[in-house]
C-alpha cells in the first residue's frame, strides 16, 4: 500500500493530463452558445467518477444544467462526506488579454509556481480544485484507504448563481444526507503559509437600466436640452459611495456584524505585505472604506462595485449621439447577518429614489446568497487542520474570504451540516480574469492532503 505522496508521484503525469483534457471543454454556463460544451463537461466529470470506482454515478437533470451525483458507500454505519464542486466556468472575456487561448491549456513556470502552473479558464475555479477530490478518491479506493462513505455533487451553474441547486437539494435531501460537506473553491495565503477559509461573504447581484428619450438623439441638436442617460447613470453610481467610501444606500449597514478589537487584531496577525499586494496589482495605492485595513475591507466589510457599464456608441471613430438607454451591472458583497434579498430590496428602493426627472430607472435583481461563517472548534475543521499539518508541516491559519459561495448557507439550512472549505489556490491565480492558472504543486498538494481529512474526520467522529 502506498501513501498519497508515493501514489501521486507515480501517477503525476496522468493526473495533470486528465485535468488538461477537462480544461479544454468551454463549459461557460453564462453563454447559451456553449450549452453543448457545458453538457459535455458534465458527462466528462461523470465518466471520471465512474473510472475511479464510484458505485453509483448519475447525471441528474434540472431546469438548467445537470448536476453530477455519485457515491461510494462502504458501510451505512460509517460517517459520510459530501463533496461539492462545479464544472462550469466564467466567460473568458476579454480574450485579447490572454497570453494563450483560454481553452488551450498550457503549462508555464512562474515566480510563484517554479514547478509550473496550468494556464486555462477554470484551472483553479473550479475544475482543478474539484478534480483534486476525484483523484484523492482514486488514491483511497486503489489503496483501500477510504475510511468512510463519500458522495459527490458537482453542479454546472455556480458561475450564474446556482439557480437550480436549491431546487435539486430540496428534492434530494435523503440522497444528499451527510456528516460534513467538503468544498475546494477557495484559496490559501501562500504555498508556505497554509490557511483554511472560515468565512464567506454573501452576494446580491443586480442590473440597472436608465432610459431617457425614445431614441438615440443627435448630441448637437439635443445636447443640453434633454437628460443624457449615460451622464445620469454615472452620477447615480457615483453617489452610491460618500467621501469615506461608505455605501450610501439607506439601511445597508443596519445588520452588519461588528467584530471586536480583539477579533480584528487576531485577523491582523495573518502575514500580509501591502507593498507586495500593490506591486502584484501594479497600483501605487490601495483604496477603500475609511477606518479599515486592506484585509478587513476585502473580508469582513460589505462592498458595492460596478461590474460593467455600457450605453451609446463604443465602436471605432466618432458618433455624436445621446443614447436612449444606459446600463450597469452591480454586485454587493455582504457580511454575516446581512440578508441578500433584503439588501437587494434596499438597493432597488434607493436607486429608484435618486432618479432625477427626465429618465426612468429599472432595477433587475439577478441572483444572490447569504454569507457564512464556520466554527473552528468543529470536528470537520479540526480534521482539516490536522490534514494540513500532516502535509504542510504547519498549522493552517483560519481566514475569512472576500468571495462568495452562496450555496454554503443553503446547505446548512437544508442538509443541517457544516461545510469545510479546503482551498489550495492562491490570490494571484487570476480567477475570473485573463490568464487564470493553477499551480501544479498546489493541485498535487491538494490531492495529497484530502485523504488525510477523511482519515482524521473518521477518527474524531468515533
For each residue, the residues with C-beta under 8 A, 3 or more apart:
1: 143 144 145
2: 6 7 10 143
3: 6 7
4: 7 8 136 139 447 448 449 451 452
5: 8 9 448
6: 2 3 9 10
7: 2 3 4 10 11 139 142 143
8: 4 5 11 12 15 139 444 447 448
9: 5 6 12
10: 2 6 7
11: 7 8 14 15
12: 8 9 15 16 444
13: 16 17
14: 11 17 18
15: 8 11 12 18 19 135 443 444 447
16: 12 13 19 20 107 118 440 443
17: 13 14 20 21
18: 14 15 21 22 48 131 135
19: 15 16 22 23 118 123 127 128 131 443
20: 16 17 23 24 105 118 120
21: 17 18 24 44
22: 18 19 25 41 44 45 48 127 131
23: 19 20 103 105 118 120 121 122 123 127 128
24: 20 21 103 104 105 120
25: 22 37 40 41 44 103
26: 34 37 89 92 102 103 121
27: 34 37 38 40 41 87 88 89 122 156
28: 31 33 34 37 38 88 89 90 91 92
29: 34 38 65 88 89 156 157 158 159 160
30: 90 91 159 160
31: 28 34 91
32: 35
33: 28
34: 26 27 28 29 31 37 38
35: 32 38 39
36: 39 40
37: 25 26 27 28 34 40 41
38: 27 28 29 34 35 41 42 65 87 88 156
39: 35 36 42 43 65 66
40: 25 27 36 37 43 44
41: 22 25 27 37 38 44 45 87 88 156
42: 38 39 45 46 59 65 66 68 87 154 156
43: 39 40 46 47 59
44: 21 22 25 40 41 47 48 87
45: 22 41 42 48 49 68 87 130 134 154
46: 42 43 49 50 57 58 59 68 70
47: 43 44 50 51
48: 18 22 44 45 51 52 131 134
49: 45 46 52 54 57 68 70 134 137 152
50: 46 47 54 57 70
51: 47 48 138
52: 48 49 134 135 137 138 141
53: 72 137 138 141 142
54: 49 50 57 70 71 72 137 152
55: 71 72 73
56: 69 70 71
57: 46 49 50 54 68 69 70
58: 46 68 69 70
59: 42 43 46 66 67 68
60: 66 67 68 69 168 172
61: 66
62: 65 66 67 157 164 167 168
63: 163 164 167
64: 156 157 163 164
65: 29 38 39 42 62 88 155 156 157 164
66: 39 42 59 60 61 62 156
67: 59 60 62 153 154 155 156 164 165 168
68: 42 45 46 49 57 58 59 60 87 152 153 154 155
69: 56 57 58 60 151 152 153 172 175
70: 46 49 50 54 56 57 58 151 152
71: 54 55 56 149 150 151 152
72: 53 54 55 137 141 146 149 150
73: 55 76 80 149
74: 78 146 148 149
75: 78 148 149
76: 73 149
77:
78: 74 75 147 148 149 458
79: 148 149 179 180 457 458 461
80: 73 148 149 150 151 177 178 179
81: 148 149 150 151 178 179 180 181 182 453 454 457
82: 150 151 152 153 176 178 180 181 182 415 417
83: 133 150 151 152 153 154 181 182 183
84: 153 154 155 181 182 183 407 411 419
85: 126 129 130 133 152 154 155 183 184 185
86: 126 130 154 155 156 157 158 159 185
87: 27 38 41 42 44 45 68 126 127 130 154 155 156
88: 27 28 29 38 41 65 155 156 157 158 159 160
89: 26 27 28 29 92 121 122 125 126 127 159
90: 28 30 121 122 125 159 431 432
91: 28 30 31
92: 26 28 89 95 98 102 103 121 434
93:
94: 97 434
95: 92 98 102 434
96:
97: 94 434 435
98: 92 95 101 102 434 435
99: 119 434 435
100: 104 106 119
101: 98 104
102: 26 92 95 98 120 121 434 436
103: 23 24 25 26 92 120 121
104: 24 100 101 120
105: 20 23 24 118 119 120 123
106: 100 118 119 120
107: 16 116 117 118 119 440
108: 116 117 119 437
109: 113 114 115 116 117
110: 113 114 117 437
111: 114
112: 117 191 426 428 439
113: 109 110 116 117 437 439 440 441 442
114: 109 110 111
115: 109 439 440 441
116: 107 108 109 113 439 440
117: 107 108 109 110 112 113 123 429 437 438 439 440
118: 16 19 20 23 105 106 107 123 128 437 438 440 443
119: 99 100 105 106 107 108 123 435 436 437
120: 20 23 24 102 103 104 105 106 123 436 437
121: 23 26 89 90 92 102 103 436
122: 23 27 89 90 125 126 127 128 436
123: 19 23 105 117 118 119 120 127 128 429 436 437 438
124: 128 129 187 425 429 431 436 437 438
125: 89 90 122 129 185 425 429 431 432 436
126: 85 86 87 89 122 129 130 158 184 185
127: 19 22 23 87 89 122 123 130 131
128: 19 23 118 122 123 124 131 132 425 438 443
129: 85 124 125 126 132 184 185 423 424 425 438 446
130: 45 85 86 87 126 127 133 134 154 184 185
131: 18 19 22 48 127 128 134 135 443
132: 128 129 135 136 184 424 443 446 447 450
133: 83 85 130 136 137 152 182 184 450
134: 45 48 49 52 130 131 137 138 152
135: 15 18 52 131 132 138 139 447
136: 4 132 133 139 140 446 447 450 451
137: 49 52 53 54 72 133 134 140 141 146 150
138: 51 52 53 134 135 141 142
139: 4 7 8 135 136 142 143 145 447 451
140: 136 137 143 145 146 147 451 454
141: 52 53 72 137 138 144 145 146
142: 7 53 138 139
143: 1 2 7 139 140
144: 1 141
145: 1 139 140 141 451 455
146: 72 74 137 140 141 150 454
147: 78 140 454 455 458
148: 74 75 78 79 80 81 454 457 458
149: 71 72 73 74 75 76 78 79 80 81
150: 71 72 80 81 82 83 137 146 454
151: 69 70 71 80 81 82 83 176 178
152: 49 54 68 69 70 71 82 83 85 133 134
153: 67 68 69 82 83 84 176
154: 42 45 67 68 83 84 85 86 87 130
155: 65 67 68 84 85 86 87 88 158 162 165 168
156: 27 29 38 41 42 64 65 66 67 86 87 88
157: 29 62 64 65 86 88 160 161 162 163 164 165
158: 29 86 88 126 155 161 162 165 185 405 407
159: 29 30 86 88 89 90
160: 29 30 88 157 163 367
161: 157 158 205 366 367 368 369 406
162: 155 157 158 165 166 367 369 406 407 410
163: 63 64 157 160 367
164: 62 63 64 65 67 157 167 168
165: 67 155 157 158 162 168 169 407 410
166: 162 169 170 407 410 414
167: 62 63 164 170 171
168: 60 62 67 155 164 165 171 172
169: 165 166 172 173 176 410 411 414 415
170: 166 167 173 414
171: 167 168
172: 60 69 168 169 175 176
173: 169 170 176 177 414 415
174: 177
175: 69 172
176: 82 151 153 169 172 173 415
177: 80 173 174 415
178: 80 81 82 151 181 415 417
179: 79 80 81 417 457 461
180: 79 81 82 379 380 417 418 419 420 457
181: 81 82 83 84 178 408 411 415 417 418 419 420
182: 81 82 83 84 133 419 420 422 450 453
183: 83 84 85 186 405 408 419 420 421 422
184: 85 126 129 130 132 133 421 422 423 424 446 450
185: 85 86 125 126 129 130 158 405 421 423
186: 183 197 200 401 403 405 421 422 423 425
187: 124 197 401 423 424 425 426 427 429
188: 191 193 194 195 196 396 399 423 424 425 426
189: 193 194 195 270 271 397 399
190: 193 271 426
191: 112 188 426 439 441 442 445
192: 392 394
193: 188 189 190 271 394 397
194: 188 189 388 392 394 396 397
195: 188 189 270 396 397 398 399
196: 188 381 384 385 388 396 397 398 399 420 421 422
197: 186 187 200 399 400 401 421 423
198: 373 374 375 376 381 398 399 400 421
199: 299 300 336 371 372 373 374 400 401
200: 186 197 371 372 373 400 401 403 404 405 408 421
201: 299 302 333 334 335 371 401 402 403 404
202: 333 334 335 336 338 339 340 368 369 370 371 372 404 406 409
203: 331 332 333 334 340 367 368 369 404 406
204: 331 332 334 340 341 343 344 347 365 368
205: 161 329 330 331 332 365 366 367 368
206: 329 330 331 332 344 347 348 363 364 365 366
207: 327 328 329 330 363 364 366
208: 233 327 328 329 330 351 361 362 363 364
209: 325 326 327 361 362 363 364
210: 229 230 232 233 236 325 326 327 355 359 360 361
211: 229 324 325 359 360 361 362
212: 226 227 228 229 232 322 323 324 325 358 359
213: 216 217 222 226 322 324
214: 324
215: 324
216: 213 312 321 322 323 324
217: 213 221 222 226 321 322 324
218: 221 222 320 321 322
219: 222 223 320 321 322
220: 223 320
221: 217 218
222: 213 217 218 219 225 226 322
223: 219 220 228 322
224:
225: 222
226: 212 213 217 222 322 358
227: 212 231 232 356 357 358 359
228: 212 223 231 232 322 323
229: 210 211 212 232 233 311 322 323 324 325 326 359
230: 210 233 234 311 312 323 326
231: 227 228 234 235
232: 210 212 227 228 229 235 236 326 355 356 358 359
233: 208 210 229 230 236 237 309 311 326 327 328
234: 230 231 237 238 309
235: 231 232 238 239
236: 210 232 233 239 240 351 354 355 361
237: 233 234 240 306 309 328 330
238: 234 235 241
239: 235 236 248 354
240: 236 237 247 248 249 304
241: 238 245 246 247 248 304
242: 245 246 248
243:
244: 289 290 291
245: 241 242 287 288 289 290
246: 241 242 289 290
247: 240 241 252 253 302 303 304
248: 239 240 241 242 252 350
249: 240 252 304 343 346 347 350
250: 346 349 350
251: 254 346
252: 247 248 249 302 343 346 347
253: 247 256 302
254: 251
255: 337 338 339 342
256: 253 301 302 335 337 338
257: 300 335 336 337
258:
259: 263 264 267 300
260: 263 264
261: 264 265
262: 265 266
263: 259 260 266 267
264: 259 260 261 267 268 296 300
265: 261 262 268 269
266: 262 263 269
267: 259 263 264 270 295 296 299 300 400
268: 264 265 293 295
269: 265 266
270: 189 195 267 295 397 399
271: 189 190 193
272: 277 294 295
273: 276 277
274: 277 278 286 294
275: 278 279
276: 273 279 280
277: 272 273 274 280 281 286 294
278: 274 275 281 283 284 285 286
279: 275 276 282
280: 276 277 428
281: 277 278
282: 279
283: 278 286
284: 278
285: 278
286: 274 277 278 283 294
287: 245
288: 245 292 294 297 301
289: 244 245 246 292 297 301
290: 244 245 246
291: 244
292: 288 289 296 297 300 301
293: 268 296 297
294: 272 274 277 286 288 297 298
295: 267 268 270 272 298 299
296: 264 267 292 293 299 300 301
297: 288 289 292 293 294 301 303
298: 294 295 301 402
299: 199 201 267 295 296 399 400 401 402
300: 199 257 259 264 267 292 296 335 400
301: 256 288 289 292 296 297 298 335
302: 201 247 252 253 256 332 333 334 335 338
303: 247 297 332 333
304: 240 241 247 249 330 331 332
305: 330 331 332 333
306: 237 309 328 329 330
307: 329 330 331
308: 327 328 329
309: 233 234 237 306 326 327 328 329
310: 314 326 327 328
311: 229 230 233 323 325 326 327
312: 216 230 321 322 323 326
313: 318 319 321 323
314: 310
315: 319
316:
317:
318: 313
319: 313 315
320: 218 219 220
321: 216 217 218 219 312 313
322: 212 213 216 217 218 219 222 223 226 228 229 312
323: 212 216 228 229 230 311 312 313 326
324: 211 212 213 214 215 216 217 229
325: 209 210 211 212 229 311
326: 209 210 229 230 232 233 309 310 311 312 323
327: 207 208 209 210 233 308 309 310 311
328: 207 208 233 237 306 308 309 310
329: 205 206 207 208 306 307 308 309
330: 205 206 207 208 237 304 305 306 307 347
331: 203 204 205 206 304 305 307
332: 203 204 205 206 302 303 304 305 343 347
333: 201 202 203 302 303 305 402 404
334: 201 202 203 204 302 338 340 343 370 371
335: 201 202 256 257 300 301 302 338 371
336: 199 202 257 371 372 373
337: 255 256 257 371
338: 202 255 256 302 334 335 342 343 371
339: 202 255 342 343 370
340: 202 203 204 334 343 344 368 369 370 406
341: 204 344 345 368
342: 255 338 339 345 346
343: 204 249 252 332 334 338 339 340 346 347 368
344: 204 206 340 341 347 348 365 368
345: 341 342 348 349
346: 249 250 251 252 342 343 349 350
347: 204 206 249 252 330 332 343 344 350 351 363
348: 206 344 345 351 352 363 365
349: 250 345 346 352 353
350: 248 249 250 346 347 353 354
351: 208 236 347 348 354 355 361 363
352: 348 349 355 361 363
353: 349 350
354: 236 239 350 351
355: 210 232 236 351 352 359 360 361
356: 227 232 359
357: 227
358: 212 226 227 232
359: 210 211 212 227 229 232 355 356
360: 210 211 355
361: 208 209 210 211 236 351 352 355
362: 208 209 211
363: 206 207 208 209 347 348 351 352
364: 206 207 208 209
365: 204 205 206 344 348 368
366: 161 205 206 207
367: 160 161 162 163 203 205 406
368: 161 202 203 204 205 340 341 343 344 365 406
369: 161 162 202 203 340 404 405 406 407 409 410
370: 202 334 339 340 406 409 410
371: 199 200 201 202 334 335 336 337 338 404 409
372: 199 200 202 336 405 408 409 412 419
373: 198 199 200 336 400
374: 198 199 378 380 381 418 419 420 421
375: 198 378 381 418
376: 198 381 385 398
377: 381 382
378: 374 375 381 382 418
379: 180 382 383 457 460 461
380: 180 374 383 384 418 419 420 457
381: 196 198 374 375 376 377 378 384 385 398 420
382: 377 378 379 385 386 456 460
383: 379 380 386 387 420 453 456 457 459 460
384: 196 380 381 387 388 396 420 422 453
385: 196 376 381 382 388 389 395 396
386: 382 383 389 390 452 456
387: 383 384 390 391 422 449 450 452 453 455 456
388: 194 196 384 385 391 392 394 395 396 449
389: 385 386 392 393 394 395 396
390: 386 387 393 449 452
391: 387 388 445 448 449 452
392: 192 194 388 389 396 445 449
393: 389 390
394: 192 193 194 388 389
395: 385 388 389
396: 188 194 195 196 384 385 388 389 392
397: 189 193 194 195 196 270
398: 195 196 198 376 381
399: 188 189 195 196 197 198 270 299
400: 197 198 199 200 267 299 300 373
401: 186 187 197 199 200 201 299 421
402: 201 298 299 333
403: 186 200 201
404: 200 201 202 203 333 369 371
405: 158 183 185 186 200 369 372 408 421
406: 161 162 202 203 340 367 368 369 370 409 410
407: 84 158 162 165 166 369 410 411
408: 181 183 200 372 405 411 412 419 421
409: 202 369 370 371 372 406 412 413
410: 162 165 166 169 369 370 406 407 413 414
411: 84 169 181 407 408 414 415 417 419
412: 372 408 409 415 416 417 418 419
413: 409 410 416
414: 166 169 170 173 410 411
415: 82 169 173 176 177 178 181 411 412
416: 412 413
417: 82 178 179 180 181 411 412
418: 180 181 374 375 378 380 412
419: 84 180 181 182 183 372 374 380 408 411 412
420: 180 181 182 183 196 374 380 381 383 384 453
421: 183 184 185 186 196 197 198 200 374 401 405 408
422: 182 183 184 186 196 384 387 446 449 450 453
423: 129 184 185 186 187 188 197
424: 129 132 184 187 188 442 443 445 446 449
425: 124 125 128 129 186 187 188 429 431 438 442
426: 112 187 188 190 191 429 439 442
427: 187
428: 112 280
429: 117 123 124 125 187 425 426 436 437 438 439
430: 433 434 435 436 437
431: 90 124 125 425 436
432: 90 125 436
433: 430 436
434: 92 94 95 97 98 99 102 430
435: 97 98 99 119 430
436: 102 119 120 121 122 123 124 125 429 430 431 432 433
437: 108 110 113 117 118 119 120 123 124 429 430
438: 117 118 123 124 128 129 425 429 442 443
439: 112 113 115 116 117 191 426 429 442 443
440: 16 107 113 115 116 117 118 443 444
441: 113 115 191 444 445
442: 113 191 424 425 426 438 439 445 446
443: 15 16 19 118 128 131 132 424 438 439 440 446 447
444: 8 12 15 440 441 447 448
445: 191 391 392 424 441 442 448 449
446: 129 132 136 184 422 424 442 443 449 450
447: 4 8 15 132 135 136 139 443 444 450
448: 4 5 8 391 444 445 451 452
449: 4 387 388 390 391 392 422 424 445 446 452 453
450: 132 133 136 182 184 387 422 446 447 453 454
451: 4 136 139 140 145 448 454 455
452: 4 386 387 390 391 448 449 455 456
453: 81 182 383 384 387 420 422 449 450 456 457
454: 81 140 146 147 148 150 450 451 457 458
455: 145 147 387 451 452 458 459
456: 382 383 386 387 452 453 459 460
457: 79 81 148 179 180 379 380 383 453 454 460 461
458: 78 79 147 148 454 455 461 462
459: 383 455 456 462
460: 379 382 383 456 457
461: 79 179 379 457 458
462: 458 459
